[in-house]
Amino acid sequence: MKFTIVGSGAMGYRYGVLLQEAGNEVEFVDTWEPNVEKVRQQGGVFVSRDHKDRHLVPVKMYYPEEYKGNPDVWVVFDKQMHLAAFLKRMEHAFNDKQYVLTCMNGMGHVEKLLQYFKPEKIVAGTALVATVLNGPGDVDFIGARGAGTMNLANYTEKPDDITHKIVNELSKAQFNPNLTTNFMGTLLAKVVFNSVVNTLCTLFEITMGEFASYPGADELSKQLINEAYDVCERAGIQMLNTRQQELESVNYVSTVANPLHYPSMYQDMSHNRPTEVDYINGYLVKLGRKYHYEATTHAFLTHLVHLAEHTRQQTK
């Protein structure tokens, strides 16, 4: 199949490079000029795995306006707050035969994609895998080859032949995909996960393993998970996991899969970039209020992250 990556950051590189290694034709599009120019200068992206075996992988990189390709599937990875502008710049290349796959963090991206793609062409999910962008044209895949899993679902919750072909290619690329027929439950599983680990690790500038080593970590996780599940139940969303299974997922990823990893929100905060907290904890707050429920802990954490952002800007 032919895939085009929209948003060539940490996760965009991981999906694109591994799909390319699995035998697919892959092209990359990005809006960050230092990234595009660095890739062109060095003839590809430098890829490491767990800080080792750094090597150059040749890739084709484009700015949105110059891209003329016609992929079978767009793979969209961008920050929630930047996506609308990116899609507008890509609009000339979209057509009604193409599918789009996205595993972005947070919520809000699907509504933006629906402005350009029919519901039956949208496949969205979550990726439980860690990746770090060291800098322009330089990425580090965290975890052994084949580590991590992903869940995905059709927007229509009706998988078709193309969906199964996409899943097959993701399997060959060792993403360990799990195709579900529960769209909102699939997306919310990662939102709840991130609302615990991403946010708390960012606020205290710690790795996932350091968070998990705190004796009260389970109590903190349970409070956030229970509040999030209360919101989802009121919204009529059937979650993929039970509350206990969600806690076990947080603990497994934090202690076994990626204990040395600083989550993506921390990476944004540490580089004085805006975080996606409004699309994670903040999304749960807004969804709760829609159903007359106050997710007070998530609201408090959202304010704390914005306070940290504000403080860092004041001291720059």
C-alpha positions, 0 to 999 in steps of 0.5 A, a space after each residue: 500500500 501507499 501511505 503518506 505521513 501528515 506530521 513527521 514528528 516522533 510518532 509520524 516517523 515511527 509509523 512511517 519508517 516501520 511501514 516503509 521497512 515492511 515493504 510499503 511505499 511511504 512519503 512524509 509531509 511536515 510543516 516544521 521547516 528545520 525538520 524538512 530541511 534537515 531531512 533533505 540535507 542529510 538524505 533521510 531521518 536518523 533513527 535510533 532504538 533506545 538511544 543505540 544503533 543510530 542510522 540514517 533511513 532514506 525518506 521522501 519529505 515534502 512541505 504541504 503545498 508542494 506535495 502532489 502524491 496520491 496515497 491509499 492512506 493518510 497517516 495523521 500525527 500532529 498536535 491537536 492545536 496545529 491540526 486544522 491549519 495543517 489540514 487546510 494546507 493539505 486540502 489540495 491533495 485529498 480526494 474521496 477515495 483515500 482513507 485516513 488513519 490517525 492515532 493522535 493523543 487527546 480528542 478533537 482531531 476526528 471532528 477536523 478530519 470529518 471536514 475533509 473525509 467521509 465517515 466511512 474513510 476514517 480509521 482512528 485509534 490509540 498507540 501505546 508506544 513511546 517515541 522521542 524526537 531528539 531534534 530535526 531529522 533525528 528520532 528515537 524509538 523507545 522499546 524493543 522491536 515489536 514492543 507496544 500495542 495499538 487499538 483502532 476502529 472505523 468511525 462507522 464501526 463497520 470494518 471493510 476490506 481496506 480497513 483489514 488491509 491497513 491492519 495487515 500492514 500494521 501487523 507486518 510493521 509490528 505495531 500489534 494492532 487490535 481492530 475493534 468495533 467500538 470507536 469512542 471507547 477505543 479513543 477514550 482508553 488512551 485519553 484516560 491513560 494519558 490523563 494520568 501518566 502524561 499529566 502527572 509526569 509532566 507536572 513533576 518532571 519525572 519518568 513513568 517509572 518514577 511515578 509508578 515507584 511512588 507508594 501512592 501512585 495507585 491511589 492517584 491513578 484510581 482517583 483520575 480513572 474513576 472520575 474519567 469513567 464516571 464521565 464516560 458512563 454518563 456520556 453512554 460510552 462503553 469503555 474497552 477496559 474495566 476500571 481495574 484493567 485501565 489501572 493495570 495498563 497504567 502500571 504495566 506501561 509505567 513499570 515494564 514497557 516504558 519506565 524510563 520514558 518521559 511522556 509527550 506532554 513533558 517533552 512539550 513542556 520542557 521545550 516551552 511548547 504548548 501542551 495538549 492538556 485541554 484535549 486530554 484532561 480538559 476534554 474529560 472536564 468538558 464532556 462531564 459538564 455536558 452531562 452535568 458532572 464535574 470532573 473536579 480532579 481533572 479540572 484542577 490538573 488542567 489548571 495546574 498544567 496551564 499554571 506551569 506553562 504560564 510560569 515557564 513563559 514568565 521566566 524565559 
